């Protein structure tokens, strides 16, 4: 084989190698796109389910305020359910805004990296107000709402027994929430997964550029 034939063979092999690399790159990108799109679809469905549940709980709270099924005798007893309903309304509005922002994002192969960054940015958006609203919501549910029944229990059981009867479920509920928090029940799980997709995509592009430079 002379020099010209060797150059021709090498050129053909190099072209075949680059074509193979491009095919592999497109295949991997398509897999990441499909995986991210499926995960993103699940996230949006969870938003809808979460908003539906909050709307249902908010409706129940408003019904309690309007009809007084627990036979409250003072306005002070309505404070926990009113505060609980207000927190639910704020969380619902916050989730709705987040959902509408997510609706503007599309997962496509050509703009996958930009879409993933937008999703991650949405999850990492400062949410201090929503954080404190959630804490208040849990506090009203675990502590204040059970205490709203205390006056009726005192008249029926006496001061000491009524207080003990209310404090026991409050303590148990607080303990369960603490254990759930330590086990990661309130930890954000979606953003790290989208970050993994973005990292994998960036590594693929970096490797592709290195191979092309060679």
GIBEL-V189443 format. One record per residue. N is the residue number from 0. RES is the residue in one small letter. PHI is phi in whole degrees, -180 to 180 (* if undefined). NEAR is the number of other C-alpha atoms within 10 Angstrom. D_CENTER is the distance of its C-alpha to the mean C-alpha in whole Angstrom. Layout:
n = {N	N}
res = {RES	RES}
phi = {PHI	PHI}
near = {NEAR	NEAR}
d_center = {D_CENTER	D_CENTER}
//
This chain:
n = {0	1	2	3	4	5	6	7	8	9	10	11	12	13	14	15	16	17	18	19	20	21	22	23	24	25	26	27	28	29	30	31	32	33	34	35	36	37	38	39	40	41	42	43	44	45	46	47	48	49	50	51	52	53	54	55	56	57	58	59	60	61	62	63	64	65	66	67	68	69	70	71	72	73	74	75	76	77	78	79	80	81	82	83	84	85	86	87	88	89	90	91	92	93	94	95	96	97	98	99	100	101	102	103	104	105	106	107	108	109	110	111	112	113	114	115	116	117	118	119	120	121	122	123	124	125	126	127	128	129	130	131	132	133	134	135	136	137	138	139	140	141	142	143	144	145	146	147	148	149	150	151	152	153	154	155	156	157	158	159	160	161	162	163	164	165	166	167	168	169	170	171	172	173	174	175	176	177	178	179	180	181	182	183	184	185	186	187	188	189	190	191	192	193	194	195	196	197	198	199	200	201	202	203	204	205	206	207	208	209	210	211	212	213}
res = {x	x	x	x	x	x	x	x	x	x	x	x	x	x	x	x	x	x	x	x	x	x	x	x	x	x	x	x	x	x	x	x	x	x	x	x	x	x	x	x	x	x	x	x	x	x	x	x	x	x	x	x	x	x	x	x	x	x	x	x	x	x	x	x	x	x	x	x	x	x	x	x	x	x	x	x	x	x	x	x	x	x	x	x	x	x	x	x	x	x	x	x	x	x	x	x	x	x	x	x	x	x	x	x	x	x	x	x	x	x	x	x	x	x	x	x	x	x	x	x	x	x	x	x	x	x	x	x	x	x	x	x	x	x	x	x	x	x	x	x	x	x	x	x	x	x	x	x	x	x	x	x	x	x	x	x	x	x	x	x	x	x	x	x	x	x	x	x	x	x	x	x	x	x	x	x	x	x	x	x	x	x	x	x	x	x	x	x	x	x	x	x	x	x	x	x	x	x	x	x	x	x	x	x	x	x	x	x	x	x	x	x	x	x}
phi = {*	-80	-64	-64	-65	-66	-64	-63	-64	-66	-61	-64	-66	-63	-65	-65	-66	-66	-63	-63	-64	-65	-64	-63	-63	-64	-65	-66	-62	-64	-66	-64	-62	-63	-65	-66	-64	-64	-65	-65	-63	-65	-61	-66	-65	-65	-60	-64	-64	-63	-66	-64	-65	-65	-64	-66	-65	-64	-62	-63	-63	-67	-65	-62	-65	-78	-108	52	-70	-92	57	-69	-113	-141	-63	-61	-70	-83	-58	-60	-70	-69	-66	-61	-66	-63	-64	-61	-63	-66	-65	-63	-66	-64	-66	-63	-62	-63	-65	-65	-68	-66	-65	-83	-98	-121	-95	-132	-60	-70	-124	-62	-63	-66	-64	-65	-64	-66	-65	-62	-60	-63	-71	-94	-60	-55	-132	-61	-62	-66	-63	-69	-66	-65	-62	-63	-59	-66	-65	-66	-70	-86	-111	-69	-62	-60	-72	-67	-91	-60	-57	-66	-71	-64	-67	-94	-113	100	-59	-62	-65	-64	-63	-62	-64	-85	-71	-63	-65	-64	-64	-65	-65	-64	-64	-64	-64	-65	-63	-62	-64	-66	-82	89	-65	-102	-79	-72	-111	-81	-57	-59	-71	-67	-66	-63	-63	-65	-62	-62	-66	-66	-64	-63	-67	-64	-64	-63	-66	-64	-67	-69	-67	-70}
near = {7	6	8	9	10	11	12	11	13	12	12	12	12	12	12	12	12	15	12	12	15	14	12	14	17	13	12	15	20	16	13	18	22	15	15	21	18	12	15	20	13	12	15	16	13	13	18	15	12	16	21	13	14	19	17	13	16	21	15	14	19	17	12	16	17	9	9	12	9	13	11	15	11	10	7	9	19	18	16	21	22	18	18	25	23	18	23	25	19	15	22	21	14	15	18	16	12	16	19	11	13	19	10	9	14	16	20	16	16	11	11	21	17	15	21	27	14	17	21	18	12	15	16	11	10	10	11	9	12	17	12	12	19	17	13	17	21	16	16	21	18	18	18	19	20	16	19	20	16	18	18	15	17	15	10	11	14	12	14	9	13	19	16	11	16	17	15	11	14	20	13	12	15	16	12	12	16	13	12	13	12	11	10	11	12	10	10	11	10	14	16	12	14	20	15	12	20	21	14	15	20	13	12	16	14	12	13	16	11	10	11	11	7	5}
d_center = {64	64	62	61	60	58	56	56	54	52	51	50	48	46	45	44	42	40	40	39	36	35	35	33	30	30	29	26	25	25	23	20	20	20	17	15	16	15	12	11	13	11	7	9	11	8	8	12	12	10	12	15	15	14	17	19	19	20	23	24	24	26	28	29	30	32	34	34	34	34	37	36	39	38	36	34	33	31	29	26	25	26	23	21	21	21	18	16	18	16	13	13	15	12	10	13	13	10	11	14	14	12	15	17	16	18	18	22	24	26	23	20	20	20	17	15	16	14	11	11	13	10	7	10	12	13	12	15	16	12	13	16	16	13	16	19	17	17	21	22	21	22	25	27	26	28	31	32	34	36	39	39	39	41	44	44	44	45	43	42	41	39	37	37	36	33	32	32	29	27	28	26	23	23	24	21	18	20	20	16	15	18	17	13	11	9	9	6	7	6	8	11	11	12	14	16	17	18	20	21	22	24	26	27	28	30	32	33	34	36	38	39	40	42}
//
